[in-house]
């Protein structure tokens, strides 16, 4: 069985990913600050294979313990593959440099960058014994970091968001090289999933154009029906996770892959 930890699982893409993974027969532990109607629905539909754990992803010091707890829950299913999906993210603060709210800036880097780094570190450490056990039959491991095209394309007002995703990409590249040199290393990918119709997009459309001059572009995408439904994006991501070429490249644009 495939055991998966998904952050930001209470809504949007995270909830859709949890649902798609469960539909494919996997076991999922969802991490998020609060439960939601979506997590309640998943718990009722898959009582034996879905567990929800409240987690403040901005509390970096707590994340190693939370990862351990999640892996203990997954161990009950005797998984032959384990995956960490670092999906949670925030787009705020949306503002030009010189106008950042310090609390918002710190929280953004904590959720977008420090949480994936801390959880990946804990996940690799805690699962190493399972990966190396029984030569040739150990647990396979994958880490998927949900990134953004903003990591490579600058948008005025997204200095914090874009730089946090750029750092996440470089972290992924570095750890992928480290793991490739190990006998039972994990495969890692930083993924650009495209523009998805989630609450984050609603936040972007509500931004002051003075803070985010590109707002009209995202408003037009919504009006034109050009945003990808979370369920569609989740199915494509789950298929990619299961593919043989996952990890062949450390940074992948899902839209280019589908093309």
C-alpha positions in Angstrom: 0.0 0.0 0.0 1.1 3.6 -0.6 1.2 5.7 2.5 1.2 9.5 2.0 1.5 12.6 4.2 -0.2 15.6 2.7 0.1 19.1 4.2 -2.6 21.7 3.7 -5.1 18.9 3.4 -8.1 20.7 4.8 -9.1 22.5 1.5 -8.2 23.3 -2.0 -5.5 21.3 -3.8 -4.5 19.5 -0.5 -8.0 18.2 0.1 -8.3 17.2 -3.6 -4.9 15.4 -3.4 -5.9 13.5 -0.3 -9.2 12.4 -2.0 -7.4 11.3 -5.2 -4.8 9.3 -3.2 -7.5 7.6 -1.2 -9.5 6.8 -4.3 -6.4 5.2 -5.7 -6.2 2.9 -2.7 -3.6 4.6 -0.6 -3.6 5.5 3.1 -3.3 9.3 3.9 -2.5 11.4 6.9 -3.6 15.0 6.3 -1.9 17.8 8.2 -3.5 21.3 8.5 -4.1 23.9 11.1 -7.8 23.0 11.4 -10.2 20.2 10.3 -12.8 21.2 7.7 -15.9 19.8 6.0 -13.6 18.3 3.4 -11.5 16.4 6.0 -14.7 15.3 7.7 -16.1 13.9 4.4 -12.8 12.0 3.8 -12.8 10.6 7.4 -16.4 9.3 6.9 -15.7 7.9 3.4 -12.4 6.3 4.3 -12.4 5.7 8.1 -9.6 3.1 8.0 -7.3 4.8 5.6 -7.6 8.6 6.3 -6.4 10.3 9.4 -6.3 14.0 10.1 -3.7 15.6 12.4 -4.0 19.3 13.5 -0.7 21.0 12.7 0.6 24.5 12.8 3.0 24.5 9.9 4.4 27.8 11.0 5.7 26.2 14.2 8.9 24.8 12.7 10.1 23.2 15.9 7.0 21.0 16.2 7.2 19.5 12.7 9.7 16.7 13.3 7.5 15.3 16.0 4.4 15.6 13.8 6.1 13.8 10.9 7.0 11.0 13.3 3.4 10.8 14.5 2.1 10.7 10.9 4.5 7.9 10.0 3.4 5.9 13.0 -0.2 6.2 11.8 0.8 5.0 8.3 2.9 2.1 9.7 -0.3 0.4 10.7 -1.0 -0.2 6.9 2.4 -1.8 6.3 3.1 0.5 3.3 5.5 -0.6 0.6 5.9 3.1 -0.5 5.9 6.3 1.5 5.5 9.8 0.1 5.6 13.3 1.7 3.6 15.9 -0.2 4.5 19.4 0.9 1.5 21.2 -0.5 0.6 23.9 2.1 1.5 27.4 1.2 0.4 31.1 1.5 0.6 33.8 -1.0 0.5 36.7 1.4 2.0 39.3 2.0 1.1 40.7 -1.4 2.9 44.0 -1.3 6.0 45.7 -2.7 9.2 45.6 -0.6 9.2 48.4 1.9 5.6 47.6 2.9 5.8 44.1 4.3 4.1 43.3 7.6 6.8 41.5 9.6 4.5 38.9 11.1 3.1 38.0 7.6 6.6 37.9 6.1 7.9 35.5 8.8 4.8 33.3 8.6 5.1 33.1 4.8 8.7 31.8 4.9 7.8 29.5 7.7 4.9 27.8 5.9 6.3 28.0 2.3 9.9 27.1 3.0 10.8 26.1 6.5 7.9 23.6 6.8 8.9 21.7 3.7 12.5 21.7 4.7 11.8 20.5 8.3 9.3 17.9 7.2 11.6 16.6 4.4 14.5 16.4 6.9 12.4 14.4 9.4 10.8 12.2 6.7 14.1 11.2 5.3 15.6 10.5 8.7 12.7 8.6 10.1 12.1 6.4 7.0 15.8 5.5 6.3 15.6 2.3 8.2 12.6 1.1 6.3 14.1 2.1 3.0 17.3 0.1 3.6 15.7 -2.9 5.2 15.5 -6.2 3.3 17.8 -5.4 0.4 15.8 -5.0 -2.8 12.5 -5.0 -0.9 12.7 -1.9 1.2 10.1 0.8 1.3 10.5 3.3 -1.6 10.3 7.0 -0.8 9.2 10.1 -2.6 8.9 13.8 -1.7 6.8 16.1 -3.7 7.1 19.9 -3.0 4.4 22.0 -4.5 6.1 25.0 -6.0 5.1 27.7 -8.4 6.1 29.3 -11.7 6.6 32.4 -9.5 9.9 30.8 -8.5 11.4 31.7 -11.8 9.1 34.5 -13.1 9.1 37.7 -10.9 5.7 39.4 -10.2 5.7 42.8 -8.5 4.1 42.3 -5.1 5.2 38.7 -4.8 8.8 39.2 -3.5 8.2 37.0 -0.5 6.1 34.3 -2.2 8.3 34.0 -5.3 11.5 33.9 -3.3 10.2 31.3 -0.9 9.3 29.1 -3.9 12.7 29.7 -5.6 14.4 28.6 -2.4 12.2 25.6 -2.2 13.2 24.6 -5.7 16.9 24.9 -4.9 16.4 22.9 -1.7 14.7 20.2 -3.8 17.6 20.1 -6.4 20.2 19.8 -3.6 18.5 17.1 -1.6 17.7 15.2 -4.9 21.4 15.1 -5.6 22.2 13.9 -2.1 19.6 11.2 -2.2 20.7 10.0 -5.7 24.1 9.3 -4.2 22.7 7.0 -1.5 21.9 3.3 -2.1 18.3 3.6 -1.1 17.7 7.3 -1.6 14.4 9.0 -2.0 13.2 10.7 -5.2 12.3 14.4 -4.9 10.5 16.8 -7.2 9.5 20.4 -6.9 6.3 20.8 -9.0 4.7 23.7 -10.7 1.0 22.6 -10.9 -0.4 25.4 -12.9 -3.0 28.0 -12.0 -5.7 26.2 -9.9 -9.1 27.4 -8.7 -8.5 27.6 -5.0 -8.8 30.0 -2.1 -5.3 31.3 -2.9 -6.6 32.5 -6.3 -9.4 34.3 -4.5 -6.9 36.0 -2.3 -4.9 37.1 -5.3 -8.0 38.5 -7.0 -8.9 40.5 -3.9 -5.5 42.1 -3.8 -5.1 45.9 -4.2 -3.8 46.5 -7.8 -1.4 49.0 -6.3 0.2 46.1 -4.4 -0.2 43.5 -7.2 -0.2 45.1 -10.6 -0.8 41.7 -12.3 -4.1 41.2 -10.6 -6.1 41.8 -13.8 -4.4 38.8 -15.4 -5.6 36.5 -12.7 -9.1 38.0 -12.7 -9.3 37.3 -16.4 -8.2 33.7 -15.9 -11.2 33.2 -13.5 -13.6 35.0 -15.8 -12.5 33.0 -18.8 -12.8 29.6 -17.0 -9.1 29.1 -17.4 -8.4 28.0 -13.9 -7.8 24.2 -13.4 -10.3 22.6 -10.9 -8.5 21.2 -7.9 -9.8 17.7 -8.6 -8.3 17.7 -12.1 -5.0 19.0 -10.9 -4.9 16.4 -8.1 -5.6 13.5 -10.5 -2.7 14.6 -12.8 -0.4 15.0 -9.8 -1.3 11.6 -8.4 -0.6 10.0 -11.8 2.8 11.8 -11.9 3.6 10.5 -8.4 3.0 7.0 -9.5 5.0 7.3 -12.8 8.4 5.7 -13.4 10.0 9.0 -14.3 9.1 10.8 -11.1 12.4 12.2 -9.9 14.2 12.1 -13.3 14.1 15.9 -13.1 14.1 17.8 -9.8 11.9 20.7 -11.0 8.9 19.9 -13.2 6.2 22.1 -14.7 3.1 19.8 -14.8 1.6 21.8 -17.7 4.7 21.0 -19.9 4.5 17.4 -18.8 0.9 17.0 -19.9 1.7 18.7 -23.2 
